[in-house]
Amino acid sequence: MKTRILYFASLRDFLQREEDQYELPENVKTVDGLKRWLSKQDESLKKAFETMPRLRSAVNQEMAENETAVKNGDEVAFFPPVTGG
């Protein structure tokens, strides 16, 4: 089962795509682990994670932290912090 990775706002613009799908290896168990693994798979993602260190994430449409569990079949979204008024 593949994991769907979604990109929003300026991250989507930077990557020039809205989503990817990956079959995650067994050693990827958290959002932080996913970011490290994705950085090894794609140079543009590596650069994005380095230049946008405040990116937020959600797993299955719920806000997530770096320690949040991730497994194959999940939907993971990455997006910049949002301000509002």
Buried (B, 14 or more C-beta within 10 A) or exposed (E): EEBBBBBBEEBBEBBEEEBBEBEBEEEBBBBBBBBBBBBEEBEEBBEBBEEBEEBBBBBEEEEBEEEBEBEEEBBBBBBBEEEEE
